[in-house]
Amino acid sequence: MPSHHWARDFVVTDDDVENLTGLLLERETPLSIDELARALIDQRLQAERAALQERYKNVHLYKPSASYRVGETVMFPAQDFATAEVVSLRPGSNPDYGEFNVIQVQFDDQTTREFAADLTIPHKLSDSSANDALPGLPDLSPDQILNEADDLIVERLAEKLTEDGNLVSVAGKWFPRDLMFEVNEGYLNLAEAVLDMSNGGPLRTEEILEQIGGLGDSSRDLQIFCLNDALNHDKRFDEVGPLNTVQWFLQRVEPPEVQHTPEILLVGAADYDPDILSPEEVALEAEIDDEWSPAQADQELSDQVVLTLLFPHRRAGTLPLNAAMRHIFPTARRTQRIFVTLVDGQDGQEYSGWVVRQDRYVFGLHEMFTKHKLPVGTHVIVRRQEGSDKIVIDFHAHRPRTEWVRLVTNKNNQIAFEDQKRGIGAEYDDLMILGTDDLAEVDKLSVHYKRASVSSILHTLITELSRNSPQGTVHAKTLYSAYNVLRRSPPGPIFATLESHSDFEHVGNHYWRLSDSG
């Protein structure tokens, strides 16, 4: 909890909003919510200092070397800053101290005590600079308080400013509505033309403003703010910049897979009890780290992520946006789609990528996946490019080796698997690797199994996948990978069905088979 008393129970008042509005009017420049929060805290700290100084303006801090008169009020820092009135003054008598006086004071509880005054010999209470501070005087800076309570203060301030309605928020900055100017249709048409000439974008507001010749004589910051507001209210434009960067794109030029989530990535409703999973299954789910699995609270985030490529993502040319990936990719909260540049870690080729926050995927990798013939199950490495905002997509490549690969086939609208030799040039998870020679036929399978229950699909998968296993067993990760060919699902519902349905028997080490009753 924040140490400062009002930060713990932070409430934004109407007077706060009025003061911040006055600050914006004075500066004539839009400010971010963080800048406004810092200004608000600074105003409150100054008000507290002024109130304390007013309260204690006629109060003298006690020091043995100081002189006092009857009727004065004295504060004693060593007595928890208690205050007392001087009621009498007499000469002191102690040859070790020389000439000095003794004051008798009366505290608020009517008790009296005597203290030395006019003392000429050194004394620690006379020399201590700590005694110069008034009680309760804030010694924290706005930055210190924000470091402790940033989320709380910023959230409540934003709520109050939104509720007030007199300030407009655009791209994280705020400004009084009454001081904004209208950006007419002509300027918006020019902005559209500028983006058109840039293949739809993305362009920063400053770049658009420069190319359309500005919006008049107002300050540049205000022109940027008003243009952002106008673009934000026009459906032709989409704000796609990462955190702290505003960039615009023409919506009609964005890939369809960005505007609308590919059907193959859509996760259906999963009604299951997660408590049924064993600790080992919970650990395996965390290892797989599906973007739709429950977040792992103790997950360590790093600047490099290794993913296992799943069929739906391989098919759609996407990567999952799980917690680890959100640490790598920009995920500005104000916009649902964010433009990024993706870099092929093998040859440096760059691709236009899109982070789709709400549906948890990164689009734009179909060409790279196809170029390198990456199979389902490939270990994909994702990291930031040093010195830039670009994201590198890589894998451990080697000279293609002929290996046995499990191919998905469609036999009379029933899923089947065949082990065949294929050349593989990337490291992969041998429990999750899948291939196919006929994507069109595999796509038809998802339609056929659309209404099938989870248990019936798993029954079919175990039957087909265990044909070449002497023990008739299939690993849970293999079932998860194969299940996602037919229907997008995180591991949880699959594992829970295996655990709860009598058709399935666990034989250890995450391997399953059909039970005798199944």
C-alpha positions as CSV (number, residue, x, y, z in Angstrom):
1,M,0.0,0.0,0.0
2,P,1.2,3.6,-0.6
3,S,2.8,5.2,2.4
4,H,1.3,8.6,2.0
5,H,-2.1,8.9,3.7
6,W,-4.2,10.4,0.9
7,A,-2.7,8.1,-1.7
8,R,-4.0,5.1,0.2
9,D,-7.6,6.4,-0.1
10,F,-7.2,8.5,-3.2
11,V,-10.3,10.5,-4.2
12,V,-10.5,13.0,-7.0
13,T,-12.7,15.9,-6.2
14,D,-14.5,18.5,-8.4
15,D,-11.9,21.1,-7.2
16,D,-9.1,18.8,-8.5
17,V,-10.8,18.7,-11.9
18,E,-11.2,22.4,-11.9
19,N,-7.6,23.0,-11.0
20,L,-6.3,20.6,-13.7
21,T,-8.6,22.3,-16.2
22,G,-7.1,25.6,-15.3
23,L,-3.6,24.2,-15.8
24,L,-4.5,23.0,-19.3
25,L,-6.0,26.4,-20.1
26,E,-2.9,28.1,-18.8
27,R,-0.5,25.9,-20.8
28,E,-2.7,25.6,-23.9
29,T,-1.2,22.1,-24.5
30,P,-2.8,18.7,-24.1
31,L,-1.3,16.6,-21.2
32,S,-1.1,12.9,-20.6
33,I,-2.9,11.3,-17.7
34,D,0.4,10.7,-16.0
35,E,1.3,14.4,-16.4
36,L,-2.0,15.4,-15.0
37,A,-1.7,12.9,-12.1
38,R,1.8,14.3,-11.3
39,A,0.4,17.9,-11.4
40,L,-2.5,16.9,-9.1
41,I,-0.2,15.3,-6.6
42,D,2.1,18.3,-6.6
43,Q,-0.9,20.7,-6.0
44,R,-2.0,18.6,-3.0
45,L,1.5,18.4,-1.6
46,Q,1.8,22.2,-1.9
47,A,-1.6,22.7,-0.3
48,E,-0.6,20.4,2.6
49,R,2.6,22.3,3.2
50,A,0.8,25.6,3.1
51,A,-1.9,24.4,5.6
52,L,0.7,23.0,8.0
53,Q,2.8,26.2,7.8
54,E,-0.4,28.3,8.5
55,R,-1.3,26.0,11.4
56,Y,2.1,26.3,13.0
57,K,3.1,29.8,12.0
58,N,3.2,31.1,15.6
59,V,4.5,27.8,17.0
60,H,8.2,27.6,18.0
61,L,10.1,24.4,17.7
62,Y,11.9,23.7,21.0
63,K,15.7,23.9,21.1
64,P,17.6,24.3,24.4
65,S,19.7,27.1,22.9
66,A,16.6,29.2,21.9
67,S,14.9,32.0,24.0
68,Y,11.2,31.9,24.9
69,R,8.7,34.2,26.4
70,V,5.7,33.6,28.6
71,G,2.6,33.0,26.5
72,E,4.4,31.6,23.5
73,T,3.5,28.1,22.1
74,V,6.3,25.6,21.9
75,M,6.4,22.3,20.0
76,F,8.6,19.5,21.3
77,P,9.7,17.1,18.5
78,A,11.2,14.7,21.0
79,Q,7.7,14.4,22.6
80,D,5.9,13.3,19.4
81,F,5.5,17.0,18.4
82,A,3.3,17.8,21.4
83,T,2.6,21.5,21.9
84,A,2.6,23.4,25.2
85,E,2.3,27.1,26.4
86,V,5.1,28.8,28.3
87,V,3.6,29.7,31.7
88,S,6.7,30.9,33.6
89,L,10.4,31.7,33.1
90,R,13.2,31.7,35.8
91,P,17.0,31.6,35.9
92,G,18.6,28.1,35.9
93,S,21.0,27.0,38.5
94,N,23.7,24.5,37.5
95,P,27.4,25.5,37.5
96,D,28.1,22.9,34.7
97,Y,25.8,24.7,32.3
98,G,26.8,28.3,33.0
99,E,24.1,30.9,32.7
100,F,20.7,29.7,31.3
101,N,17.0,29.9,31.9
102,V,14.3,27.4,32.7
103,I,10.9,27.6,31.1
104,Q,7.8,25.9,32.6
105,V,5.3,24.8,30.0
106,Q,1.8,23.4,30.3
107,F,0.6,20.8,27.8
108,D,-2.9,20.3,26.5
109,D,-3.5,17.6,29.1
110,Q,-2.8,20.3,31.8
111,T,0.5,18.6,32.9
112,T,3.5,20.9,33.4
113,R,7.2,20.3,32.8
114,E,10.3,22.3,32.8
115,F,12.9,22.7,30.0
116,A,16.2,24.5,29.7
117,A,16.3,27.6,27.5
118,D,19.1,30.1,26.4
119,L,21.6,27.3,26.9
120,T,25.1,28.3,25.7
121,I,26.8,24.9,25.8
122,P,26.4,22.4,22.9
123,H,23.4,20.2,23.0
124,K,22.2,17.6,20.5
125,L,18.7,19.0,20.4
126,S,20.0,22.4,19.5
127,D,22.2,21.0,16.7
128,S,19.7,18.6,15.1
129,S,18.4,19.8,11.8
130,A,15.7,17.1,12.0
131,N,14.0,19.3,14.6
132,D,13.4,22.0,11.9
133,A,10.7,19.9,10.2
134,L,7.1,20.4,11.0
135,P,5.1,17.3,11.9
136,G,3.3,15.8,9.0
137,L,5.0,18.0,6.4
138,P,5.1,15.9,3.2
139,D,8.7,14.8,2.4
140,L,7.7,12.8,-0.6
141,S,7.9,14.0,-4.2
142,P,5.1,13.4,-6.8
143,D,7.3,10.9,-8.6
144,Q,7.8,8.9,-5.4
145,I,4.1,8.8,-4.7
146,L,3.3,7.8,-8.3
147,N,5.9,5.0,-8.1
148,E,3.9,3.6,-5.2
149,A,0.4,4.2,-6.3
150,D,0.5,4.9,-10.1
151,D,-2.2,2.5,-11.2
152,L,-4.6,3.5,-8.4
153,I,-4.2,7.2,-8.9
154,V,-4.2,7.2,-12.7
155,E,-7.2,5.0,-12.8
156,R,-9.3,7.1,-10.4
157,L,-8.2,10.3,-12.1
158,A,-9.2,9.0,-15.5
159,E,-12.6,7.9,-14.2
160,K,-13.3,11.3,-12.7
161,L,-12.2,13.2,-15.8
162,T,-14.3,11.0,-18.0
163,E,-17.3,11.4,-15.6
164,D,-16.8,15.2,-15.6
165,G,-17.1,15.4,-19.4
166,N,-15.5,18.8,-19.8
167,L,-12.2,17.3,-20.9
168,V,-11.6,15.2,-24.0
169,S,-9.2,12.3,-24.0
170,V,-7.4,11.4,-27.2
171,A,-4.5,8.9,-27.5
172,G,-3.8,9.1,-23.8
173,K,-3.8,12.9,-23.6
174,W,-6.5,15.3,-22.2
175,F,-7.6,18.8,-23.2
176,P,-10.7,21.1,-22.5
177,R,-13.5,20.4,-25.0
178,D,-14.2,24.2,-25.3
179,L,-10.7,25.0,-26.5
180,M,-10.7,22.4,-29.3
181,F,-11.3,23.4,-32.9
182,E,-13.1,21.5,-35.5
183,V,-11.2,19.5,-38.2
184,N,-13.4,19.8,-41.3
185,E,-14.1,17.1,-43.9
186,G,-11.6,18.6,-46.3
187,Y,-8.7,17.9,-43.9
188,L,-10.0,14.4,-43.3
189,N,-10.1,13.7,-47.0
190,L,-6.5,15.0,-47.3
191,A,-5.5,12.7,-44.5
192,E,-7.1,9.7,-46.3
193,A,-5.2,10.6,-49.5
194,V,-1.9,10.8,-47.6
195,L,-2.5,7.4,-46.1
196,D,-3.5,6.0,-49.5
197,M,-0.2,7.1,-50.9
198,S,1.5,5.2,-48.1
199,N,-0.3,2.0,-48.9
200,G,-2.7,2.6,-46.1
201,G,-0.1,3.4,-43.4
202,P,0.9,3.4,-40.8
203,L,1.8,7.0,-40.4
204,R,2.2,9.1,-37.2
205,T,-0.1,12.0,-36.8
206,E,2.8,14.4,-37.1
207,E,3.6,13.0,-40.6
208,I,0.0,13.3,-41.7
209,L,-0.1,16.9,-40.3
210,E,3.0,17.9,-42.2
211,Q,1.8,16.5,-45.5
212,I,-1.6,18.2,-45.3
213,G,0.1,21.6,-44.5
214,G,-1.1,21.9,-40.8
215,L,-4.4,23.0,-39.4
216,G,-3.9,26.7,-38.9
217,D,-2.1,28.9,-36.3
218,S,-2.7,26.9,-33.2
219,S,0.2,25.2,-31.3
220,R,1.5,22.1,-33.0
221,D,0.5,20.0,-29.9
222,L,-3.1,21.2,-30.1
223,Q,-3.2,20.6,-33.9
224,I,-2.0,17.0,-33.3
225,F,-4.6,16.5,-30.5
226,C,-7.5,17.8,-32.6
227,L,-6.5,15.8,-35.7
228,N,-6.2,12.7,-33.5
229,D,-9.7,13.3,-32.2
230,A,-11.2,13.8,-35.6
231,L,-9.5,10.7,-37.1
232,N,-10.6,8.7,-34.1
233,H,-14.2,9.6,-34.8
234,D,-14.0,8.8,-38.5
235,K,-14.5,5.1,-39.4
236,R,-12.1,5.4,-42.3
237,F,-9.2,5.5,-39.9
238,D,-7.8,3.0,-37.4
239,E,-5.3,3.9,-34.6
240,V,-2.7,1.2,-34.7
241,G,0.2,2.6,-32.8
242,P,1.9,0.9,-29.8
243,L,2.0,2.4,-26.3
244,N,3.0,6.1,-26.3
245,T,3.0,6.2,-30.1
246,V,0.0,7.2,-32.2
247,Q,-0.1,5.8,-35.8
248,W,-3.0,5.7,-38.3
249,F,-4.0,3.2,-40.9
250,L,-6.9,3.1,-43.4
251,Q,-9.3,0.4,-42.2
252,R,-10.3,-0.5,-45.8
253,V,-6.7,-1.5,-46.5
254,E,-6.2,-3.6,-43.4
255,P,-6.1,-7.4,-44.0
256,P,-9.5,-9.1,-43.5
257,E,-7.8,-11.4,-41.0
258,V,-7.1,-8.4,-38.9
259,Q,-10.6,-6.9,-39.1
260,H,-12.3,-10.2,-38.5
261,T,-10.7,-13.1,-36.6
262,P,-10.1,-16.2,-38.8
263,E,-12.7,-18.8,-38.1
264,I,-10.0,-21.4,-37.4
265,L,-8.8,-19.3,-34.5
266,L,-12.2,-18.9,-32.8
267,V,-12.4,-20.7,-29.5
268,G,-15.8,-22.2,-28.6
269,A,-17.3,-22.0,-25.1
270,A,-15.8,-24.6,-22.8
271,D,-17.9,-25.8,-19.9
272,Y,-15.6,-27.8,-17.6
273,D,-14.4,-27.9,-14.0
274,P,-10.7,-26.9,-13.9
275,D,-10.4,-28.3,-10.4
276,I,-10.7,-31.8,-11.9
277,L,-7.2,-31.5,-13.5
278,S,-4.4,-33.2,-11.6
279,P,-1.3,-31.2,-10.6
280,E,0.6,-32.9,-13.4
281,E,-2.0,-31.8,-16.0
282,V,-2.0,-28.3,-14.6
283,A,1.7,-28.2,-15.0
284,L,1.5,-29.6,-18.6
285,E,-1.1,-26.9,-19.4
286,A,1.2,-24.3,-18.1
287,E,4.1,-25.8,-20.2
288,I,2.0,-25.6,-23.4
289,D,1.0,-22.0,-22.5
290,D,-2.0,-21.8,-24.8
291,E,-3.2,-18.2,-25.2
292,W,-6.6,-19.2,-23.9
293,S,-5.4,-21.1,-20.9
294,P,-5.7,-19.5,-17.5
295,A,-2.8,-17.2,-16.8
296,Q,0.0,-18.6,-14.7
297,A,0.6,-16.2,-11.8
298,D,4.2,-17.3,-11.2
299,Q,5.2,-17.2,-14.9
300,E,8.6,-15.7,-15.5
301,L,8.6,-13.3,-18.4
302,S,11.7,-12.8,-20.6
303,D,12.7,-11.0,-23.7
304,Q,12.6,-14.2,-25.7
305,V,9.8,-16.6,-26.1
306,V,9.8,-20.1,-27.5
307,L,6.4,-21.3,-28.9
308,T,5.2,-24.6,-30.4
309,L,3.4,-23.9,-33.6
310,L,-0.2,-25.2,-33.5
311,F,-2.3,-26.2,-36.5
312,P,-4.8,-23.2,-36.4
313,H,-1.9,-20.7,-36.2
314,R,0.1,-22.5,-38.9
315,R,-3.0,-22.4,-41.2
316,A,-3.9,-18.8,-40.5
317,G,-0.3,-17.5,-40.6
318,T,-0.5,-16.3,-37.0
319,L,1.1,-16.7,-33.6
320,P,-0.6,-16.9,-30.2
321,L,-0.6,-13.8,-28.0
322,N,-0.2,-15.4,-24.6
323,A,1.2,-13.7,-21.5
324,A,4.8,-14.3,-22.5
325,M,4.1,-12.9,-26.0
326,R,2.3,-9.8,-24.6
327,H,5.6,-9.1,-22.8
328,I,7.4,-9.1,-26.2
329,F,4.8,-7.4,-28.4
330,P,3.4,-3.8,-28.0
331,T,-0.1,-4.1,-26.6
332,A,-1.4,-0.5,-26.2
333,R,-4.6,-0.6,-24.1
334,R,-6.4,2.1,-26.1
335,T,-6.6,0.2,-29.4
336,Q,-7.4,-3.4,-30.4
337,R,-5.2,-3.6,-33.5
338,I,-1.5,-2.7,-33.5
339,F,0.8,-2.6,-36.5
340,V,4.2,-4.1,-36.1
341,T,7.1,-5.0,-38.3
342,L,8.1,-8.7,-38.2
343,V,11.5,-9.9,-39.2
344,D,12.4,-13.3,-40.5
345,G,15.3,-14.4,-38.2
346,Q,16.7,-16.6,-41.0
347,D,17.1,-14.2,-43.8
348,G,16.1,-10.7,-42.5
349,Q,13.0,-10.4,-44.7
350,E,10.5,-8.1,-43.2
351,Y,6.7,-8.5,-43.1
352,S,3.8,-6.3,-42.0
353,G,2.4,-7.8,-38.8
354,W,-0.7,-7.1,-36.7
355,V,-1.3,-7.6,-33.0
356,V,-5.0,-8.3,-32.5
357,R,-5.3,-7.9,-28.7
358,Q,-8.9,-8.9,-28.1
359,D,-8.6,-12.2,-29.9
360,R,-5.1,-12.9,-28.8
361,Y,-3.1,-13.4,-32.0
362,V,-0.4,-11.9,-34.1
363,F,-1.1,-12.0,-37.9
364,G,1.2,-11.7,-40.9
365,L,3.4,-14.8,-40.9
366,H,1.8,-17.1,-43.6
367,E,4.5,-16.2,-46.2
368,M,7.3,-17.0,-43.8
369,F,5.8,-20.2,-42.6
370,T,5.3,-21.4,-46.2
371,K,8.7,-20.2,-47.4
372,H,10.5,-22.3,-44.8
373,K,8.0,-25.2,-44.9
374,L,7.5,-25.2,-41.2
375,P,5.4,-28.1,-39.9
376,V,2.9,-28.0,-37.1
377,G,4.9,-28.5,-33.9
378,T,7.9,-26.3,-34.9
379,H,9.6,-24.5,-32.1
380,V,9.2,-20.8,-33.0
381,I,11.5,-18.3,-31.3
382,V,10.2,-14.7,-30.8
383,R,12.3,-11.8,-29.6
384,R,12.7,-8.1,-29.9
385,Q,15.2,-6.8,-32.5
386,E,17.9,-5.0,-30.6
387,G,17.8,-1.2,-31.1
388,S,14.4,-1.2,-32.8
389,D,10.7,-1.8,-32.4
390,K,10.8,-4.7,-34.8
391,I,10.0,-8.3,-33.7
392,V,12.2,-11.1,-34.9
393,I,10.5,-14.5,-35.7
394,D,13.0,-17.3,-35.8
395,F,13.5,-21.0,-35.4
396,H,16.4,-23.4,-35.1
397,A,17.1,-24.4,-38.7
398,H,19.3,-27.3,-39.9
399,R,19.9,-29.0,-43.2
400,P,16.6,-30.8,-44.1
401,R,16.5,-34.4,-42.8
402,T,14.2,-37.1,-43.8
403,E,12.0,-38.0,-40.9
404,W,8.8,-39.8,-40.1
405,V,6.0,-37.3,-39.9
406,R,2.4,-37.9,-38.9
407,L,0.2,-36.7,-41.8
408,V,-3.5,-35.7,-41.3
409,T,-5.8,-37.1,-43.9
410,N,-9.5,-37.0,-44.7
411,K,-11.0,-40.5,-45.3
412,N,-14.7,-40.2,-46.1
413,N,-15.0,-37.1,-43.8
414,Q,-13.3,-39.0,-41.0
415,I,-9.9,-37.8,-39.6
416,A,-7.1,-40.3,-40.1
417,F,-3.3,-40.3,-39.8
418,E,-0.5,-41.7,-41.9
419,D,3.2,-41.9,-41.0
420,Q,5.2,-40.9,-44.0
421,K,8.7,-39.6,-44.6
422,R,9.2,-35.9,-45.1
423,G,12.2,-33.5,-45.2
424,I,12.2,-31.4,-42.1
425,G,14.6,-28.4,-41.7
426,A,13.5,-27.1,-38.3
427,E,13.5,-28.2,-34.7
428,Y,10.1,-29.4,-33.5
429,D,8.2,-31.1,-30.7
430,D,7.9,-34.7,-31.8
431,L,4.7,-35.1,-29.7
432,M,2.9,-32.3,-31.6
433,I,4.3,-32.4,-35.1
434,L,1.7,-32.8,-37.8
435,G,1.6,-32.5,-41.6
436,T,-0.8,-32.8,-44.5
437,D,-0.6,-33.1,-48.3
438,D,-4.1,-31.7,-48.9
439,L,-5.2,-28.7,-46.8
440,A,-8.5,-28.4,-48.6
441,E,-9.5,-31.8,-47.5
442,V,-8.3,-31.3,-44.0
443,D,-10.3,-28.0,-43.8
444,K,-13.5,-30.0,-44.6
445,L,-12.9,-32.1,-41.4
446,S,-13.7,-29.2,-39.1
447,V,-17.1,-28.8,-40.7
448,H,-17.9,-32.5,-40.3
449,Y,-16.8,-32.5,-36.6
450,K,-18.4,-29.1,-35.8
451,R,-21.2,-30.5,-33.6
452,A,-19.3,-33.5,-32.2
453,S,-18.7,-33.6,-28.5
454,V,-15.3,-33.3,-27.0
455,S,-15.3,-36.9,-25.8
456,S,-16.4,-38.3,-29.2
457,I,-13.6,-36.4,-30.9
458,L,-11.0,-37.6,-28.4
459,H,-12.3,-41.2,-28.8
460,T,-11.8,-40.9,-32.5
461,L,-8.3,-39.4,-32.1
462,I,-7.1,-42.0,-29.7
463,T,-8.4,-44.8,-31.9
464,E,-6.6,-43.4,-35.0
465,L,-3.4,-42.1,-33.3
466,S,-2.8,-45.3,-31.4
467,R,-2.8,-47.7,-34.3
468,N,1.0,-47.8,-34.5
469,S,1.5,-47.9,-30.7
470,P,1.9,-51.4,-29.2
471,Q,0.4,-50.2,-26.0
472,G,-2.4,-48.3,-27.8
473,T,-1.5,-45.1,-26.0
474,V,-1.4,-41.4,-27.1
475,H,0.3,-38.5,-25.3
476,A,-1.9,-35.7,-24.0
477,K,0.1,-33.1,-26.0
478,T,-0.4,-35.1,-29.2
479,L,-4.2,-35.2,-28.5
480,Y,-4.2,-31.4,-27.9
481,S,-2.3,-30.8,-31.2
482,A,-4.6,-33.2,-33.2
483,Y,-7.8,-31.9,-31.6
484,N,-6.9,-28.4,-32.7
485,V,-6.9,-29.5,-36.3
486,L,-10.7,-30.1,-35.9
487,R,-11.6,-27.4,-33.4
488,R,-9.7,-24.6,-31.6
489,S,-9.4,-25.4,-27.9
490,P,-6.9,-24.8,-25.1
491,P,-5.7,-27.9,-23.2
492,G,-8.0,-27.5,-20.2
493,P,-11.3,-28.8,-21.6
494,I,-9.4,-31.6,-23.4
495,F,-7.6,-32.7,-20.3
496,A,-10.7,-32.4,-18.2
497,T,-12.7,-34.6,-20.5
498,L,-9.9,-37.3,-20.5
499,E,-9.9,-37.1,-16.7
500,S,-13.7,-37.3,-16.2
501,H,-14.9,-39.6,-19.0
502,S,-15.1,-43.4,-18.5
503,D,-14.0,-44.0,-22.1
504,F,-10.4,-42.9,-21.3
505,E,-7.7,-44.4,-19.0
506,H,-4.6,-42.7,-17.8
507,V,-1.5,-45.0,-17.9
508,G,1.1,-42.5,-16.6
509,N,3.4,-39.9,-17.9
510,H,0.6,-38.0,-19.7
511,Y,-0.3,-41.0,-21.9
512,W,-3.9,-42.1,-22.4
513,R,-5.7,-45.0,-24.0
514,L,-9.2,-46.2,-24.5
515,S,-10.5,-48.0,-21.4
516,D,-12.0,-51.5,-21.7
517,S,-15.4,-50.0,-21.4
518,G,-14.6,-47.5,-24.2
